[in-house]
Amino acid sequence: MSKQAMSQDKLQESVPLTMKDDSYLLEVNNLKMYFAITRGIMARLGGYTKAADDVNFFIRKGETLGLVGESGCGKTTVGRCIARAYEPTAGEILYRRADDTIVDLARLEGQILRQYRKDIRMIFQDPYSSLNPRMTVFEIVSEALKVNHMGTQSEMEDRVAYLLKRVGLRPEYMQRYPHAFSGGERQRVGVARALVTNPSLIICDEAVSALDVSIRAQILNLLEELQSDFDLTYLFISHDLSVIRHICDRVVVMYVGKIVEVASGLDLYMDPKHPYTEALMSAVPISNPRLRNKESRIRLSGEIADPSNPPSGCYFHPRCQYAKDICSQEAPPLRELPGNRFVACHFAEELDLRGATME
């Protein structure tokens, strides 16, 4: 182990960390992820894109937390910071280990960080680009086992065969290459890859958005079965509000790198407290033709704010029909409301917002 890794380990041990609740598996505090903008041939610093700006939320053990918002709002960036594909600019990512001790993933490096990559895994969006076409299914799924020296060749083969069967594929498929599979089958391989190290938390980054509707339902049902059988916790990132409603216990809504609302799935859909959430709910597709066109869709004016040059005050105020002077002057904090929900709006208690039409 390097001196840097040893000092990092001692730092973790010398500063005991705590979470606000014993039921939390993960707690994100004041997470920031800024990307530098460079200009000219000398690559001079021209500012920062604030992909995640002061993000706070928690995930309870065994639940499915949804993370939603428009494209570019920063939800994938947050997921990759938690998986430590990115090194956060600032903030804490507190994770509860199996022995009930807590570590800050944002401060870990090198070999110490590697052991936590076994506990937190990802399922990616595109089943075509996320699988190496030059590797067999066995090599793809077992790669994490090899890197972490988890078992002999025979043990790895048994583990891969078991997981392929568990996700709905035949064990003999492990010697085939990705081109031999359909999109849904490839995503099942991706699910098996995520499960291979027996993780606690799986980050599903738009895991079903690239699939056909019928296949999408099958993968969602599979994820729910696996959650029960393997005692998994999910962070489910998606722009599809119908999928979020189906699978998530609680939902976090993001806008331009900031969290604007957190609530249980039913509360969020029936009684939104933030104007941006209300606009999202009006866009939820309605499958029952008798209920269509009864409520007009809310069409936001203007364009989504630029994360490299956001507006003053509340980032949403230029597009908000309820905005007042204070909204352009003061950024509303994410505060707790009755019912264990959180909202970043100055007038959350006063507004009577419309929820989604429920079939």
HUQUI-V60713 format. One record per backbone hydrogen bond with DSSP energy under -0.5 kcal/mol. NH is the residue of the N-H (numbers start at 1). CO is the residue of the C=O. Records with the same first field share a line. If there is no record, write none. Layout:
NH: CO + CO
This chain:
6: 2
7: 3
8: 4
9: 5
10: 6
11: 7
12: 8
13: 9
14: 10
15: 11
16: 14
24: 21
25: 59
26: 59
27: 94
28: 57
29: 27 + 92
31: 55
32: 90
33: 52
35: 49
37: 47
38: 36
39: 44
43: 40
44: 39
46: 37
47: 37
49: 35
50: 48 + 307
51: 33 + 49
52: 33
53: 257
54: 31 + 52
55: 31
57: 28
59: 26
61: 23
63: 60
65: 63 + 234
66: 64 + 250
67: 236
68: 252
73: 70
78: 74
79: 75
80: 76
81: 77
82: 78
83: 79
84: 81
85: 80
86: 80
88: 86
89: 32
90: 32
92: 29
94: 27
95: 103
96: 25
97: 95 + 101
100: 97
103: 95
105: 93 + 103
107: 104
108: 105
112: 109
113: 109
114: 110
115: 111
116: 112 + 113
117: 113 + 114
118: 114
120: 116
121: 119 + 201
123: 203
127: 125
130: 126
135: 132
137: 176
138: 174
140: 136
141: 137
142: 138
143: 139
146: 142
147: 143
148: 144
149: 146
150: 145
151: 149
156: 152
157: 153
158: 154
159: 155
160: 156
161: 157
162: 158
163: 159
164: 160
165: 161
166: 162
167: 163
168: 165
169: 164
173: 170
174: 171
175: 172
176: 173
178: 135
180: 177
181: 178
186: 182
187: 183
188: 184
189: 185
190: 186
191: 187
192: 188
193: 189
194: 190
195: 191
196: 192
198: 195
200: 119
201: 119
202: 233
203: 121
204: 202 + 235
205: 123 + 203
206: 204 + 237
209: 206
211: 208
216: 212
217: 213
218: 214
219: 215
220: 216
221: 217
222: 218
223: 219
224: 220
225: 221
226: 222
227: 223
228: 224
229: 225
230: 226
231: 227
232: 227
233: 200
234: 63
235: 202
236: 65 + 234
237: 204 + 235
238: 67 + 236
241: 239
244: 240
245: 241
246: 242
247: 243
248: 244
249: 64
250: 64
251: 263
252: 66
253: 261
254: 68
255: 258
257: 73
258: 255
260: 253
261: 253
262: 342
263: 251
265: 249
268: 264
269: 265
270: 266
271: 267
278: 274
279: 275
280: 276
281: 277
282: 278
283: 279 + 280
284: 281
287: 285
289: 287
291: 288
292: 288 + 289
294: 291
299: 297
300: 298
301: 319
307: 305
309: 306
314: 327
317: 314
319: 316
320: 316 + 317
323: 320
327: 324
328: 324 + 325
329: 325 + 326
330: 326
332: 330
335: 333 + 343
337: 341
340: 337
341: 337
342: 262
343: 335
344: 260
345: 343
348: 345
350: 347
351: 347
353: 351
356: 269
358: 356
